[in-house]
């Protein structure tokens, strides 16, 4: 469960920006759109979803990229990021001061019913700071802190009394461009497993819905338990598809193009050795009620994208994960977007308190019938830098304010600005023509 994400000095983000999933004081849609954290002491109410609006190039995607970058560094820090490898961060470059300053990520989340606060500060060469605090009994426990001492060119370490294990070995094994969290996990720290596993198993960031691979859905569909659920989704979505027909066949090198380079063909054959290929078709009913099979590639982009979506959507709802999606509206009808969102607001479908965070330009769902006021966020550029802010700051009247209309009237900002097109194109008029 995500409580809060914070980022500073990353791409278009200059100053610290915070996305919070903590419920505000409002009581609206409390039964459907919020849930209590599972902590034994001092539980809080969290939001089931959050949406972010704003013009193109406002930095919406960069906010989600920041979350994904943090995740990648955690998961790759001790395996794919070797000594001397540049770290994948780009600071805010439109200020001569910030382009020389570090990037900072911090996230607060719940894993195995315990709240954790974890973050790190870095540039593209080294980890400058890293910290982890745990709240197993409601009160903060410092598990570890590290800070690079530039004057002495070494890292200073602090370990709290509640943090156990081979701390000396783990810290000495941590490279300057690697995270202690990732290193200690590789060296069998059981205490840190819930933190690492949350990044690995519970946080899913989709950069582009257009590139979503349907293979995950296909694999789920071959299990009877999920086949029924996916068929139900197809029916509810009214795609005129009865079911999917998935068959396996052996890889046949004779079907490869005859003009394919030998080296490439040999590598492909080696990679596909002993693997199965899936042949997928969609089953429709004709007017006479007979089955008609369509090659999956013959379906519309929207249909293929929705089917690719079903697997991750069902898996997220079932496991109680956090799903982060850029531009959810792509290729989807507004009612489809509404349907997908409301699955996260349904206590019957979302039984394990999964969370959805997405960017969108689809304003038809920007209503108080679908979202609480604290679930709607805006992004815009100020002084060339991204700023993130909540609808709550504008104090719209509960159940009264037409949020979509107010947004388009410019009340909340975060709208694209178009200069006079004739002037921009250099068009000149003579005699009123």
C-alpha positions as CSV (number, residue, x, y, z in Angstrom):
1,X,0.0,0.0,0.0
2,X,1.3,3.4,-1.0
3,X,1.1,6.2,1.5
4,X,3.3,8.9,0.0
5,X,5.8,9.5,-2.8
6,X,8.3,12.4,-2.8
7,X,10.7,13.5,-5.5
8,X,13.1,16.4,-5.9
9,X,15.4,17.6,-8.7
10,X,14.4,15.0,-11.3
11,X,13.9,15.9,-15.0
12,X,11.3,18.7,-15.1
13,X,10.8,18.5,-11.4
14,X,12.9,21.1,-9.6
15,X,11.5,21.6,-6.1
16,X,10.2,18.8,-3.9
17,X,6.9,17.4,-5.1
18,X,4.7,15.1,-3.0
19,X,1.9,12.8,-4.0
20,X,-0.1,11.7,-1.0
21,X,-2.6,8.8,-0.9
22,X,-3.7,9.7,2.6
23,X,-7.4,10.5,3.0
24,X,-8.3,14.1,3.9
25,X,-11.1,15.1,6.3
26,X,-14.0,14.8,3.8
27,X,-16.5,12.1,4.3
28,X,-17.7,11.7,0.7
29,X,-17.4,8.3,-0.9
30,X,-15.6,7.1,2.2
31,X,-17.0,3.6,2.1
32,X,-16.0,2.9,-1.5
33,X,-12.9,5.1,-2.3
34,X,-11.0,4.7,1.0
35,X,-9.8,2.0,3.3
36,X,-8.0,1.7,6.6
37,X,-4.3,0.8,6.7
38,X,-3.7,-2.6,8.4
39,X,-1.4,-1.3,11.0
40,X,-2.1,-2.5,14.6
41,X,-1.3,0.9,16.1
42,X,-2.2,4.4,14.7
43,X,-3.9,3.1,11.4
44,X,-4.7,5.8,8.8
45,X,-7.3,6.0,6.0
46,X,-5.8,5.6,2.5
47,X,-7.2,6.4,-1.0
48,X,-8.0,3.6,-3.5
49,X,-7.0,5.8,-6.4
50,X,-5.6,9.1,-7.6
51,X,-5.7,10.8,-10.9
52,X,-3.4,13.5,-12.3
53,X,-4.4,16.1,-14.9
54,X,-2.4,18.7,-16.7
55,X,-1.4,19.8,-20.2
56,X,1.2,18.0,-22.3
57,X,4.8,18.6,-21.1
58,X,3.6,19.7,-17.7
59,X,5.5,16.8,-16.0
60,X,2.8,14.3,-15.3
61,X,4.7,11.5,-16.9
62,X,8.0,12.6,-15.2
63,X,6.3,12.1,-11.8
64,X,5.5,8.5,-12.7
65,X,8.9,8.0,-14.3
66,X,10.5,9.2,-11.0
67,X,8.6,6.4,-9.2
68,X,9.7,3.9,-11.8
69,X,13.3,5.1,-11.7
70,X,13.4,4.7,-7.9
71,X,12.1,1.2,-8.3
72,X,14.6,0.3,-11.0
73,X,17.5,1.5,-8.9
74,X,16.4,-0.6,-6.0
75,X,15.9,-3.7,-8.1
76,X,19.0,-3.3,-10.3
77,X,21.4,-1.7,-7.8
78,X,23.5,-4.8,-6.9
79,X,23.1,-6.8,-10.1
80,X,22.8,-4.7,-13.3
81,X,24.4,-1.5,-12.0
82,X,28.1,-2.4,-11.8
83,X,31.0,-0.4,-10.4
84,X,31.5,2.7,-12.5
85,X,28.1,2.4,-14.1
86,X,26.2,5.7,-14.4
87,X,23.0,5.9,-12.3
88,X,19.9,6.6,-14.4
89,X,19.0,10.1,-13.0
90,X,18.8,13.4,-14.8
91,X,18.4,16.5,-12.6
92,X,16.5,19.7,-13.5
93,X,18.7,21.2,-16.3
94,X,17.0,24.6,-16.7
95,X,18.8,26.0,-13.7
96,X,22.5,26.3,-13.5
97,X,22.4,25.4,-9.8
98,X,20.1,22.4,-9.8
99,X,21.9,20.6,-12.6
100,X,24.8,20.2,-10.3
101,X,22.7,19.1,-7.3
102,X,21.5,15.6,-6.4
103,X,18.2,14.0,-7.1
104,X,16.1,12.8,-4.1
105,X,13.5,10.0,-3.9
106,X,11.5,9.0,-0.8
107,X,8.5,6.7,-0.5
108,X,6.3,5.7,2.5
109,X,4.4,2.4,2.1
110,X,3.0,-0.5,4.0
111,X,4.4,-4.0,3.5
112,X,3.4,-7.1,5.6
113,X,1.3,-4.7,7.7
114,X,4.2,-2.6,8.7
115,X,4.8,1.0,7.6
116,X,8.2,1.9,6.2
117,X,9.8,5.2,5.1
118,X,12.7,4.7,2.6
119,X,14.6,7.1,0.5
120,X,17.9,8.0,-1.0
121,X,19.8,10.9,-2.5
122,X,22.1,10.5,-5.5
123,X,23.8,11.9,-8.6
124,X,24.7,9.9,-11.7
125,X,27.9,8.6,-10.0
126,X,27.2,7.8,-6.3
127,X,24.6,7.3,-3.7
128,X,25.0,10.4,-1.4
129,X,22.5,9.4,1.3
130,X,20.2,6.5,2.1
131,X,17.8,6.0,5.0
132,X,15.2,3.6,6.2
133,X,12.7,4.0,9.1
134,X,10.2,1.4,10.3
135,X,7.0,1.8,12.3
136,X,6.2,-1.7,13.5
137,X,4.5,-0.4,16.7
138,X,3.4,3.0,15.5
139,X,6.6,4.8,16.7
140,X,9.5,5.4,14.4
141,X,12.6,3.1,14.5
142,X,15.7,4.2,12.6
143,X,17.1,1.0,10.9
144,X,19.9,2.6,9.0
145,X,21.3,5.8,7.6
146,X,24.2,6.5,5.4
147,X,25.8,9.7,4.2
148,X,28.7,10.4,1.9
149,X,31.4,12.5,3.6
150,X,32.9,14.5,0.8
151,X,35.8,15.9,2.8
152,X,37.1,12.5,3.8
153,X,35.8,10.7,0.6
154,X,34.1,8.0,2.6
155,X,30.6,7.0,3.7
156,X,29.4,7.4,7.3
157,X,27.0,4.8,8.6
158,X,24.5,4.6,11.4
159,X,22.5,1.5,12.4
160,X,19.7,1.5,14.9
161,X,19.4,-1.0,17.7
162,X,16.3,-2.6,16.1
163,X,18.1,-3.4,12.9
164,X,19.8,-6.8,13.1
165,X,22.2,-8.8,10.9
166,X,25.7,-8.7,9.5
167,X,25.7,-4.9,9.3
168,X,29.5,-4.5,9.1
169,X,29.8,-7.0,6.2
170,X,26.8,-5.5,4.4
171,X,28.0,-1.9,4.6
172,X,31.6,-2.8,3.6
173,X,30.2,-4.7,0.6
174,X,28.0,-1.8,-0.6
175,X,29.6,0.0,-3.5
176,X,29.5,3.8,-3.7
177,X,27.0,3.6,-6.6
178,X,24.8,0.8,-5.0
179,X,22.1,0.9,-2.4
180,X,22.7,-0.7,0.9
181,X,19.1,-2.1,0.8
182,X,19.8,-4.0,-2.4
183,X,23.3,-5.2,-1.3
184,X,22.0,-6.5,2.1
185,X,19.2,-8.4,0.4
186,X,21.7,-10.1,-1.9
187,X,23.7,-11.0,1.3
188,X,20.6,-12.6,2.9
189,X,19.1,-9.9,5.1
190,X,15.7,-11.4,6.1
191,X,14.7,-8.2,7.9
192,X,14.8,-6.1,4.8
193,X,12.9,-8.6,2.6
194,X,9.5,-6.9,3.1
195,X,10.9,-3.6,1.8
196,X,12.7,-5.0,-1.2
197,X,9.7,-7.4,-2.0
198,X,7.3,-4.4,-2.1
199,X,9.3,-2.8,-4.8
200,X,9.7,-6.1,-6.6
201,X,6.2,-7.6,-6.3
202,X,3.7,-4.9,-5.2
203,X,4.6,-1.8,-7.2
204,X,3.8,-1.9,-10.9
205,X,4.5,1.1,-13.1
206,X,3.4,1.1,-16.7
207,X,5.2,3.7,-18.8
208,X,3.0,3.4,-21.8
209,X,-0.3,1.5,-22.1
210,X,0.2,1.3,-25.8
211,X,3.2,-1.0,-25.3
212,X,1.6,-3.4,-22.8
213,X,2.3,-7.0,-23.7
214,X,-0.8,-9.2,-23.8
215,X,1.3,-12.2,-22.9
216,X,0.6,-11.8,-19.2
217,X,-3.2,-12.0,-19.9
218,X,-2.7,-15.1,-22.1
219,X,-0.8,-16.9,-19.4
220,X,-3.5,-16.1,-16.8
221,X,-6.2,-17.2,-19.3
222,X,-4.8,-20.7,-19.4
223,X,-5.6,-21.2,-15.8
224,X,-9.3,-22.0,-15.3
225,X,-9.7,-19.7,-12.3
226,X,-8.6,-16.7,-14.3
227,X,-10.3,-17.8,-17.5
228,X,-13.7,-17.3,-16.0
229,X,-12.8,-13.8,-14.7
230,X,-11.3,-12.7,-18.0
231,X,-14.4,-13.9,-19.9
232,X,-16.6,-11.9,-17.4
233,X,-14.5,-8.8,-18.2
234,X,-14.9,-9.3,-21.9
235,X,-18.7,-9.6,-21.4
236,X,-19.0,-6.5,-19.2
237,X,-16.8,-4.5,-21.6
238,X,-19.3,-5.4,-24.4
239,X,-16.5,-6.2,-26.9
240,X,-18.6,-8.8,-28.7
241,X,-16.0,-11.5,-27.8
242,X,-17.3,-14.7,-26.2
243,X,-13.9,-16.0,-25.2
244,X,-10.3,-16.4,-26.3
245,X,-8.9,-19.5,-28.0
246,X,-5.3,-20.1,-27.1
247,X,-3.3,-23.0,-28.4
248,X,0.4,-23.9,-28.0
249,X,2.7,-25.0,-30.8
250,X,6.4,-25.8,-31.1
251,X,8.7,-23.2,-32.6
252,X,9.3,-24.1,-36.2
253,X,12.5,-22.6,-37.7
254,X,11.4,-23.5,-41.2
255,X,8.8,-20.7,-41.0
256,X,11.4,-18.0,-40.6
257,X,12.1,-15.8,-43.6
258,X,14.6,-17.4,-46.0
259,X,16.5,-14.1,-46.3
260,X,17.1,-13.8,-42.6
261,X,20.8,-13.5,-41.7
262,X,22.2,-16.8,-40.5
263,X,23.7,-15.4,-37.3
264,X,20.3,-13.9,-36.4
265,X,18.4,-17.1,-37.3
266,X,20.8,-19.2,-35.2
267,X,20.5,-17.0,-32.2
268,X,16.7,-16.9,-32.5
269,X,16.6,-20.7,-32.8
270,X,18.8,-21.1,-29.7
271,X,16.6,-18.6,-27.7
272,X,13.4,-20.4,-28.7
273,X,14.7,-23.9,-28.1
274,X,12.2,-26.0,-26.2
275,X,9.8,-23.0,-25.9
276,X,6.2,-22.9,-27.0
277,X,4.5,-20.3,-29.2
278,X,1.0,-19.2,-28.4
279,X,-1.6,-18.9,-31.2
280,X,-4.4,-16.6,-30.1
281,X,-7.8,-16.0,-31.7
282,X,-10.9,-14.3,-30.4
283,X,-14.3,-16.1,-30.6
284,X,-17.3,-14.3,-31.8
285,X,-20.9,-15.4,-32.6
286,X,-22.3,-14.9,-36.0
287,X,-26.0,-14.1,-36.6
288,X,-26.8,-17.8,-36.6
289,X,-25.2,-18.2,-33.2
290,X,-22.2,-20.1,-34.6
291,X,-18.6,-19.6,-33.4
292,X,-16.4,-17.5,-35.7
293,X,-12.7,-17.2,-35.0
294,X,-10.8,-14.0,-35.6
295,X,-7.0,-13.7,-35.6
296,X,-6.2,-11.6,-32.6
297,X,-4.4,-9.1,-34.8
298,X,-7.6,-8.5,-36.7
299,X,-9.2,-6.9,-33.6
300,X,-9.2,-3.1,-33.1
301,X,-6.3,-1.4,-31.2
302,X,-8.7,-0.6,-28.4
303,X,-9.8,-4.2,-28.0
304,X,-6.3,-5.6,-28.1
305,X,-5.2,-3.0,-25.6
306,X,-8.1,-3.8,-23.3
307,X,-7.3,-7.5,-23.4
308,X,-3.7,-6.8,-22.6
309,X,-4.9,-4.7,-19.7
310,X,-7.2,-7.4,-18.2
311,X,-4.4,-9.6,-16.9
312,X,-2.5,-6.9,-14.9
313,X,-5.8,-5.4,-13.8
314,X,-7.1,-8.7,-12.3
315,X,-3.7,-9.5,-10.8
316,X,-3.5,-6.1,-9.2
317,X,-7.0,-6.3,-7.7
318,X,-6.4,-9.8,-6.5
319,X,-3.0,-9.2,-4.9
320,X,-3.7,-5.7,-3.5
321,X,-0.9,-4.2,-5.5
322,X,-0.2,-0.6,-6.5
323,X,-0.7,0.0,-10.2
324,X,0.7,3.2,-11.8
325,X,-0.3,4.0,-15.4
326,X,0.6,6.9,-17.7
327,X,-2.3,8.1,-19.9
328,X,-5.0,5.6,-19.0
329,X,-7.4,7.2,-21.5
330,X,-5.3,6.1,-24.6
331,X,-7.6,4.2,-27.1
332,X,-10.3,3.8,-24.5
333,X,-13.9,5.1,-24.6
334,X,-14.7,7.4,-21.7
335,X,-17.1,4.8,-20.3
336,X,-14.4,2.2,-20.4
337,X,-12.1,4.5,-18.4
338,X,-14.9,4.9,-15.9
339,X,-15.4,1.2,-15.7
340,X,-11.8,0.5,-15.1
341,X,-11.5,3.1,-12.3
342,X,-14.6,2.0,-10.5
343,X,-13.2,-1.6,-10.2
344,X,-10.8,-0.1,-7.7
345,X,-13.7,1.6,-5.9
346,X,-15.7,-1.6,-5.6
347,X,-15.4,-3.5,-2.4
348,X,-16.6,-6.6,-4.2
349,X,-13.8,-6.5,-6.8
350,X,-11.1,-4.8,-4.8
351,X,-11.1,-7.0,-1.8
352,X,-7.4,-6.6,-0.9
353,X,-7.2,-2.7,-1.1
354,X,-5.3,-2.4,-4.4
355,X,-4.5,1.2,-5.4
356,X,-4.6,2.9,-8.8
357,X,-2.6,6.0,-9.8
358,X,-2.9,7.3,-13.3
359,X,-2.5,10.4,-15.5
360,X,-5.2,11.3,-18.0
361,X,-6.7,13.9,-20.3
362,X,-10.1,12.2,-20.0
363,X,-12.1,14.8,-18.0
364,X,-15.5,13.1,-18.2
365,X,-14.5,11.1,-15.1
366,X,-13.5,14.3,-13.2
367,X,-16.7,14.3,-11.2
368,X,-17.6,14.1,-7.5
369,X,-19.7,11.0,-8.3
370,X,-16.5,9.1,-9.1
371,X,-13.7,10.7,-7.2
372,X,-13.3,12.3,-3.8
373,X,-11.8,15.8,-4.0
374,X,-8.5,14.6,-2.5
375,X,-8.1,12.0,-5.3
376,X,-7.8,14.6,-8.0
377,X,-4.4,16.2,-8.7
378,X,-3.0,18.7,-11.2
379,X,0.4,19.3,-12.8
380,X,1.6,22.5,-14.4
381,X,4.8,24.3,-15.2
382,X,5.8,27.3,-13.2
383,X,9.1,29.0,-13.9
384,X,9.8,26.1,-16.3
385,X,9.5,23.5,-13.5
386,X,6.8,21.0,-12.7
387,X,4.4,21.7,-9.8
388,X,2.0,19.1,-8.4
389,X,-1.0,20.2,-6.4
390,X,-4.3,18.8,-5.1
391,X,-7.8,19.9,-5.9
392,X,-8.3,20.1,-2.1
393,X,-6.3,23.3,-2.1
394,X,-9.1,25.1,-4.0
395,X,-11.8,24.0,-1.5
396,X,-14.5,23.0,-4.0
397,X,-17.9,22.6,-2.4
398,X,-18.7,18.9,-1.6
399,X,-21.2,17.5,-4.0
400,X,-22.0,20.9,-5.5
401,X,-19.0,22.1,-7.6
402,X,-18.9,20.9,-11.2
403,X,-15.2,20.1,-11.2
404,X,-14.8,19.5,-14.9
405,X,-16.5,22.8,-15.8
406,X,-14.4,24.6,-13.2
407,X,-11.3,23.0,-14.6
408,X,-12.0,24.1,-18.1
409,X,-12.8,27.6,-17.0
410,X,-9.3,27.9,-15.7
411,X,-10.1,27.9,-12.0
412,X,-7.5,25.2,-11.1
413,X,-4.9,26.1,-13.7
414,X,-3.1,23.1,-15.3
415,X,-4.6,23.9,-18.7
416,X,-2.7,24.2,-22.0
417,X,-2.2,27.7,-23.3
418,X,-2.6,28.2,-27.1
419,X,-1.3,31.5,-28.5
420,X,-3.3,33.1,-31.4
421,X,-2.8,30.6,-34.2
422,X,-2.8,33.2,-37.0
423,X,-0.2,35.3,-35.2
424,X,1.9,32.3,-34.5
425,X,1.8,31.3,-38.2
426,X,2.7,34.8,-39.3
427,X,-0.6,35.3,-41.2
428,X,-1.4,38.9,-42.1
429,X,-4.8,40.3,-43.0
430,X,-5.5,43.0,-45.5
431,X,-8.8,45.0,-45.6
432,X,-10.4,42.7,-43.1
433,X,-9.6,39.6,-45.1
